[in-house]
Amino acid sequence: MVLPKRERENEVKDESSSLLERILSRGNMLMAYKRVVANKGSHGVDGMKVDELRTFIIDKWQSVKQKLLEGRYEPGNVVSLFINPRSNL
């Protein structure tokens, strides 16, 4: 049986929101955090160090997660860097 287009679109939205909820689940986020800490991950473009991450998560995670689920999250600007491919010659 072939579903009408609208029902197929709704199924895709349900599947993708379910996937996003699983990605953002507490267990998955804890596992990712533990990996970053164990790897002594270097800071990202925002300059946040691993030891600052825990405080950020405690203070801001619920807000960030809600914005992600609602499709309202807007990450900050990323600094771009041009690498000359001929600089290694």
SVG drawing of the C-alpha trace seen along z (x, -y; Angstrom):
<svg xmlns="http://www.w3.org/2000/svg" viewBox="-3 -35 62 37">
<polyline fill="none" stroke="black" stroke-width="0.4" points="0.0,0.0 1.4,-3.4 0.7,-6.2 -0.4,-9.7 2.5,-12.2 1.4,-14.1 1.4,-10.9 4.8,-9.9 6.1,-13.4 4.7,-13.1 6.3,-9.7 9.7,-11.1 9.3,-14.0 8.3,-11.6 11.4,-9.4 13.7,-12.3 12.4,-13.9 12.7,-10.4 16.3,-10.2 17.1,-13.7 15.5,-12.8 17.7,-9.7 20.8,-11.7 20.0,-14.3 19.1,-11.7 20.8,-12.0 22.5,-8.6 24.0,-9.5 25.1,-12.9 26.8,-11.5 28.6,-8.9 29.8,-11.7 30.9,-13.9 32.9,-11.0 34.6,-10.3 35.6,-14.0 36.9,-14.0 38.8,-10.7 40.4,-12.0 41.3,-15.3 39.7,-16.8 41.1,-20.1 38.9,-23.2 36.7,-23.9 36.3,-27.2 34.5,-28.7 37.7,-28.3 35.9,-26.3 38.2,-23.9 37.1,-20.4 37.2,-21.5 34.7,-24.3 32.3,-22.1 30.7,-20.5 29.7,-23.9 28.4,-24.9 26.3,-21.8 24.8,-22.2 23.9,-25.8 22.8,-25.8 22.0,-22.2 18.2,-22.3 17.9,-25.5 20.2,-24.3 18.4,-21.0 14.9,-22.6 16.1,-24.9 17.5,-22.0 14.2,-20.0 12.2,-23.1 14.5,-23.8 15.4,-27.2 19.0,-26.7 21.5,-29.0 25.1,-28.2 27.6,-31.1 29.8,-32.2 32.7,-30.1 36.1,-31.6 37.3,-30.6 40.9,-30.0 42.4,-29.7 45.1,-27.2 47.2,-27.6 47.7,-24.2 51.0,-25.2 52.5,-26.2 54.0,-22.7 56.1,-22.9"/>
</svg>
